[in-house]
Amino acid sequence: MSVATPNVDQVQQIVREVLQKHLRPSGGATVASGIPILRTGGGSASAISAPTVAPANASRNPLVVNISARHVHLTQEHVEILFGPGAQLSPEKDLYQDGYFAAKETVAVVGPRRRMLPSVRVLGPCRNDSQVELAFTDGISLGIDLPVRISGDVAGTPGCLLMGPHGVVELQQGVIRAMRHVHMGPGDLAHYGVQDGDLVNLRIESPSCTTVLEDLAVRAGKDIKLEVHLDTDEGNAVNLEKATKVELVKSEPCSCRH
């Protein structure tokens, strides 16, 4: 995909005017440069919503289903370019998985339509590759055809511009829509009879909106709590906030003869 980007001088001007002055125009507003600021929900406060929880027995973690809003992962090199030499991510809120956090730092994401999403939360700790995870509707707004990928699988994906208060990073790749997935520890793998990389289904009971989401990728780890991640669009579609029951269901081959 060919990605057109604003002139670097123009980007630096946006950085100075929008980020350093901390402008917060209302929905639909436009900064002086003429680049619209997109104000869709879910990106400014936290990258992880309040969870929907299904109880578990005493020997296992409960099933937690979280909405993972748009967010950015950065390398240490890019942290220093965006926020200044020697800058480190500052934890603001611990995430459900131990050792992971939503940082105080945010960046603006600029797409090929020269529209931007301001104040997109950075998650820590730093990674080996920078990556932007957006919802389907974010991609439409920015003009990016988002491929559905497992986090970390960014080869051949679209790029974008990231703007911070100190500098600008042009990503050649790394903008994705994260495949819905479930994190499992060894006990969870044994309980559900699955392995890393398998696909399972998630059944959600909510008022007038009971739904089965198929093909959640299993992501295994040694010290991992049982947790499902959906993006904002998926969570809204199934009315997750008002869900009364959630359960993982192992995919079974069709028993019909057709």
N, C-alpha and C positions, 0 to 999 in steps of 0.2 A: 504494500500500500504506500502510495506517495503522500508524504505529509508536508504540506506547506506551513512555514512558520513565520512569525513576524520578524522584522529586522531587529538585530541585536540591540541597536541603539534605542529603538522603540521599546523593547522589552525593559531595558534599564530604566527608561523613563517611567514605565508602568510600575516597576519595583519602587522607585523613589516616591511616586505620587500615591500609589495605592497601599503598599505594604508599610512603608516607613511612617506615613501619616495616619495609618490605621483607619482608612475610610471604610465605613459600613453603610453604603447606600441601601435603600429599600429594594424589594423585588422588582426586577425589570429595569433597574437603574443602569446608567452607562457612565463610565469614567471619562475623563477628558480626552483620553486617547481614542475614544470611539469603540473600545472593546467591551461588549456587554458582560456584566457580571451575572452569572446564573445563580439563582437562589432556590434550588430544590432542596428538600429536607434531608436530614440525616448526616450531614458532613461536618458540622461545626463543633458540636459538643463532645462527642465521644465516638470512637469507632466501633464500640460494642454496646448494644442495647441491653436493657434489663432482660434477664433470661426467662424463658418458659421452662419449667422443671417438671420432669416426671420422677417420682420417687423410686429408689432402688432398695435392694435388701442391704443388710449391714455389711456385707463383704465387698460391695461394689459401689462405685460412684453413681450418683443419680444421673439420669439423662438430662442434660442441659441443652436447650436450643436457643442460640443467640443470633440476632441479626447483626451482621458485620457490615457497617456502613462504609462508604467510600473512604479509603485511606492510602497512605504511602509508606513504603519501606525504603530506607536509604542506606547507602554505604557510608562509612565514616568520612571518606573523601568528599562525598556529595554533601554531607552535613556541614563540613567546614566551608565548602564553596557557598552554600546557601545561607549559612548563619554566621560565618566568620572563622578565621584561623583559630584552631584549638577548641572550637565549639563541641559540646557534647549534648546528646539528647537528655532532656530533663523530665523524669517521670512525673506525670500528673495523676494518673489513675492506673492501678494494677488491673490487668485483665484476668480472666478466669484461669487461664493456664499459668502456672507458676513461672516467674522469671520474665514475663512479657508485660508490656505496659503501653498505655496511650501517653504520648509525650505532650508537653506543653507546646512544643513547636508545631506550626502549621505552614503549609506552602500553598501557593496558587498553582493550579494546573491549567495550562493553556493548550487548546486543541487547534486543529487546522482551520476551523471556522473563525479563528481569532476571537473566540469566546473563552471565558475562563471560569473555573470553579475556585472561589477564594477560600482560604482557611480550611484546607483539607488536612486532616489530622495525620501526623507522622506517628507510626508505631515503632517501639523499640523492643529489643536491642537492634543495633545495626546489622545489616546483612552483607553478603558478598556481592549482591547485585541489587540495584535500585529497581523498584517495581511500584506500579500504580494499580490499585484494584478499585474498579468502578462498577456501578450497576448498569443494566441495559439502557435505562433512560438517560443516565449520565452520558453514555456514549453517543446517543442520538443528539443530545444538546451540544456536545462538543464537536460532533462530526467525525467520530472515530468508530469504525466498525470493530467492535470488541470481540476478540476470540475468546471462547470459553476454555480456560486452562486451569490445571492444578497450580497453585501458588508455587513459584520458582521456575516453572516451565515457560520461559519467556522468549525462546529462540524464534525469530521470524515474526514477532508481534509488533504492532504499531508503536510509535514513539510519541513524545509530547515535550512541551517545555515546562519545567518546574521553576517557580520564582520564589525566592526568599528575600528577607530584608537586607541581605548582604550581596547576593549574586544570583545567577541564573544557571541552570543545568539543562542541557538539551539531551533528552533520552532518545537514543536511536531505536530502542525497543523497550518493552517492559510494561505496556499498558494492556490490562486484561480484564475480563469478567471472571472472577474466581468461580470455578466449578463448585457447586454445593457439595459439602463433604462432612464427614464425621471423624473426629479425633478419638482414637481408642488406645488404651493401655493393654498390656498383656492379658489381664483378667477379662477385659471387655471382649477382646478377640476370641478368647476361649468360650465366653458365655454365648456369643452370637454365632460362633462357628465360622468365622471369616478370617481373612488374611489381609495384609496391607495391599491396597490396590483393588480389592474386591468392590462390588457395587451393592448397596442396600437401598431399601425404600424407607421413607419417613411418612407415617400416618399422623395427621393432625386433625383433631376434633375441635372445631370452633363454631360458634353460632351461625347456622345457615351456610357454612363454608367448609365442611369437612372435606379434606383433600389428602391424596397420597402423592407425594413427590418421589419420583423414581430416580434411580441412578445417583445416589450419594456415594462419592468415592470414600473408601476407608483409608484413613491416614494413621498409621500406627507409630507409637513411640513408647519408650520405656517408662518415662515419668509423666505420662499424659493422663488428664482427666477426660472422661467421656463427655464430648461436646460436639454438637452439630452447629455448623456455620451456614446461614443463608444470607443472601444479599438483601438489600432494602426492598427491591421490587418483589422478590419471592415472599418475604415476610409480610408485606402488605397484602399480597394476593391471597394468602391463606389466613389472613386475620389473626396472625400469631399472637398479637397482644392480648386477645381475648380467648385464646385456646384453653380448653378444659382438659385435654389429654394429648400427649405426644408419645409415639412409640416407634421404635425401629423394627422393621420387618425384613427378614432376609429374602432376597429375590429367589423365586422358585421357577423352574421351567414350566411352560404352559402344558397342562395335562390334556388339552383337547386334541382331537385328531385332525384338525384343519390346519 
